[in-house]
Amino acid sequence: MPPDRGREIAFPRDFTDRDHIAERVAALARELGADVVAAGRRVTHVAVKVRFASFYTPTRVMKLRDGPTTDLDTIERVALT
């Protein structure tokens, strides 16, 4: 089984604008999805972890309903759900 791929970024300041947060999540999902596809693999799950100012850090993992994909639009949409 191939290893999981992930990407975490620690930003130098807290973001409070939901649109800006969504833009960053979407960009990271597409970048990581492109890396996975370039490696000849398909995405089966999407996980998103967000740390709030209080250090509360929820993580959500979703298995793709329609099965593995290489479609970056699907990966982005699931990350933003």
N, C-alpha and C positions, 0 to 999 in steps of 0.2 A: 504494500500500500504506500503510495507517495506521501511525503510529509505535508503537513498543513502549511499554508502560506499566510502570513499576516503582516500587518504594518501598524505601528503605533507612532504617534507624533505627540510630543509634549510642546505645547505652545507657550511662548513667554508671557502671555497674559490670558486672562479669562475672556471668553466670548459670551455675549449675552443676546446677540441678535440671532434669532432662529433661522433667518434666511442665510446668514453667513455660515452658521453651523451646518445647515443642510448642504450648502455649496461645498464645504470642505469634506463632508461625509461622501457626497456624490463623487467628488474628484478622487478621493482615496479608493472608493469602490471600483471605479473605472480603471485606475492605475493598477491596482492589485489584480483585477480581473484580466487586464491585458497581459500582465506578467504570467499569470496562470495559463492563459491561452497560448502565449508565445512559447511556453514550455511543453506544449502539446497535450495539455490536460484540460479537463472540464471542471466547472465549479458545481459542487453539490450542495453546499451550505454557505450561508452568509452570516457572519457574526459582527456585531457592532458593540463597542464598549465606549462609554462616555464617562468622564470623571467631572463631577460638579465641584463648585468652590468648597463645599463642605467635605469633599473627598468621598462622598457617596459615589460608587462606581458600578452602576448596573451594566450587565452584559446581556445581550439578546442574541440567540442563535436560531436561525431559521433554515430548515431543510427546504430546498426548492421543490415546490409542489409538482411541477411538470418534469422533474428529473434533471440530471446534469445538463449544463448549458455552457456555451461559449459566447452567448449574447450579452454584451456589455450593458445594454439598456435594461435587461432583466436583472442583472446583478445590481446595478445602481438603484432600480426601483425597489428591490427587496431590501437593500441597505437603508433606504429612506422610509420604509414601512414601519 
